[in-house]
């Protein structure tokens, strides 16, 4: 059971360390999708809010009114939507807070990036096509239904996400399929690029082992794949093993990219490094040849 609460806030444009905007906008606090590996669970600000992550959503009902005023005062050129929440989670269909925010950003000609995993974003195609949405990073994966039920039971199905990405690409909206997290010895990259024929590239991010609840994640994975527990535990302790494993993952992705003649970015977190979530974490490997 999810607790929904209407709240008023004092500021909606907040400075961000993520390299996708000067400020970040989060229309909600909390997220219905409740993904176990969501990095927001490690966020110190979010942890101050009482309640279990995934079981509450605060709707910031005055966010659009604040945005109108703050745009005039701060004059942002580019902002990021959705660093600690999904702006298009199901409750948005009732309150339309994100819709009003997009309308205001378009009106004031403020550019924006979006992070999401929700196919509901396609309901706002007309707004996204007005020329101010720079890029949408749309999270995907391809784990089995059994494992999805363990790690992100309330999130939209992967096929629905893939369909949504391709629908927006057909509308010439800039969408990046963002494969995250790469789960060691589980994630499969075979033919991943072919799922998005109109996308120039796919981006990948490895599982961050420095999340506060990494042991919970390993336990859930091990409940289905017991033989993987010692391998995951070795990843936590052995830097040489860790680096070697991710080097092999990179080779697998690059091989698929070359086969598909597509571009790619690969983000791998440095061993036991604090997760700063800047969209340029640790080790970033790029390719720009077709």
N, C-alpha and C positions, 0 to 999 in steps of 0.2 A: 504494500500500500504506500503510495507516494503522497507526501504532505505538500500541498500547494499553498503559497501564502503571497498575497499582494503586499509589496513593500515600496517605500519611497527612499530614494538615495539622494546624496548631496552632490554627486559628481558622476558623469558618465564617460568622459574622455580621460582615461588614465594613462600615464606614461608606461611604455613597455620596452623591455629589453629584447623582444623578438624583432628580427630584422625584416619586418614586413609592414611597418608603419610607425609614425611618430607617437600615436596613441592607440589604445585598444578599447573596444566597446564590447561589453558583455551584458546583453539585455536581461539575463537571468543569473542567479547564483544557484548552482546545483545543476544536475543533469539526470534526466530520466533513464538514460542509456546504461549508466552504472557499470561501465567497463572496468574490469578488475585491474588492467594495466594502464589505466588513464593516469598520466603524469600529474594531473590536478590533485590526486590524492596526496601527493608530496608537497603541495603548495601550502606554505605556512599561513597565509591569509585565510584560505579556505578552511584550514583545520580549526580555526577559531570559531567557526559556525557550528553550533551544537546540532547533532544529528548525523546519522550514517550516510556517507556519500552514496548517491543513487536513490535515496529514499525521500528526498526533499527537493523542491524547486521554488525559489523566491522569484516572483515576477516583479521586475523593476518598472512599475507602471508609469512612473514619471520620466523615464529615460528619454523618450522623444522630445518632451518639452525642454528638458535640460540640454539636449543636444543642440537644439535651435540656438539657445543662448551661448553655449560654449563654443560653437563653431565661429560665431561672430567675435568672441573674445580671443580664442586661441588660434584661429585661422589655420587649421591643419591642412596639409596638402594630401596626405595619405594616412588612412587608419586601417587597423586590423579588427575584424569581427570574429569573436569566438575563441579567445585564448583559454578560458576556464569554463566554458559551457558550450553547448551546441545551440546556435541561434535558431535552428529550424527543428528542434525537438517537438514532439507532439503538442505540448501546451501552447506553442506559438500559434497553432491554428485557431485557438480560442481568443487569444489576446492581441495578436497581430503587432506585437511590439517591434519585432525585427522588420516587418514590412514598413512600418512608419519610419523607422530609422533609415532604411534604404531610400525611401522617398525623400527624406530630408538631405541625405548625403548627395543624392542625384541633383536635387534642387540647388544646393550650394556648390555643386561641382567639386566635391571632395572625392578623391579616388580611394578605393578600398580593396583589401584582400580578405578572403573568407576561409576559415577552417571549418569543415563539417564532415559528417558521415551520414547525413539525413537526405533521403530522396525527396523530402518535402520541399527542398529548395527549388525544385523545378516548377513549383506553383508561382514563383516570382520571376520567371524567365523574362517577362516584359521589362521589369525593373533592371535586371542584370544586363540587358542588352542596350541600355541607354548610354553606354560608353565609359562608365566610371568604375566598373568592376574590373580590376586589373587581372586578378587570378583567383581561382577557387582551388584550394587544396582539399581534395575529397578522399578521405581515408577508406581504404579497402583492405581485404585480406582474403584468404581462401581456405581457412581451417574447416574441419568437418563440423556438421551440426552438433555432434556430441561435445566437441571441445568449445564451440561457440557458446553452447549452453552453460559451460563452466566459466568462461572468461567474459562474455558479453551477452548474456541471455536476453536483454531487453533492447538491444540495438537492431537496426534494420537488417534484413537479410542481405548477403553479399551480392546475390544476383540482382536484387532491387537497386542496389547502389551502382552496380555496373551499368544497368539500364539507364539510370538517371544521368550518369556521367556521359554516356553516349548520346543521350537526348540533348543535353546541353551543348556538347561538341557539335552536334548537327545544327544547332542554332548559332554556331560560331562564338560561343562563350568560352573564354580561356579557362580550361579545367585541367588540373594535374592529378591524375590517379596517384594516390599516395599510399603505397603498400606499407602498412605499419600496424603492429610491430612485426618484424621478422622473428619468428619463433624458431630457435635452434632445433635442427633435425626434424622439423615439422613443416615449415613453410616450403611451398613448391613454386618455382618460378617458370616452370615449363609453359611456354606459349602465353605468358602473362601479357606480353606486349600486343599480341594479336587480339586480345579482348577489347582493345581500344583503337580501332583502325584510324581514327581521325586525330588521335593524340600524338604529338611529336615526341613526347617523352613520358616516362613513368619514374616516380621517385620512390626510394626505399629507405626505411629507417629500422635499424636493428633494435631488438628488445634492450631496454636499459636495465642493467642489473643492479643499479644503485637506487631503484625505487624503494620507498619505505616498506612496501608490502611485497617485495620480491619473493619472500619465502611462501606467502600465500599463493602467488602465481605458480611457483614451482610445485606446490602441493596439489593444486588443481590439475596441472598438466600430468603430474605423476600418477594421479588417480586413474587416468586413462592409459598412460604410457609409463608404467613402473620402471622400465629399463632406462628411462631417460633421467631419473632423479640423480644418480651419481654423475652423469655427464653435466647436468646443470650445476650441481654443487661444485664440480671442478672448474666450471666457468667463473664461479664466484671467487675462487681462490688462486687460480693459476694463470698469471698474465700471459705466459708463453702459449699455453693451451688456448686461452681466449683470443689472442691475436691470430693464431694459426687457424682457428675455426672461422673467424670473420674474413680472413683472407680467402678461404675456400668459398664462402658465400659470395664474395665479390666476383670471383671467377665465374660462378654459376650464372649470376645476373648478367655479367658482361657478355658471356657466351650467347645468352638469349637475346640480348640487345643487338649484337652483331647479326645474328640470324634474322631478326626482324627489321634491321636497318633503322633502329630507333635510338633516340637519345635517352640518357638516364642520369640520375644523381643518386648517390648512395651515402647515407649518413650512418656512421658507426660511432658510438660513444666510446671515449677513451676508457680504458680499464679502471673501474672503481672511481671514476671522476664524477663530481657532483653534476647533476643534470641541470643545465641552465636554460634549456629549451629556447634557443635563439634561432632555430632553423638553420644553424650552421654549427651543430655540436661536434665536438671532437674531430673526428676524421671524416672529411667530405671528399668524395671522389666524383668527378664529373666527366661527361663525355659529350662532345658536340659534333660528332661526325656521323654522317649517314652513308 
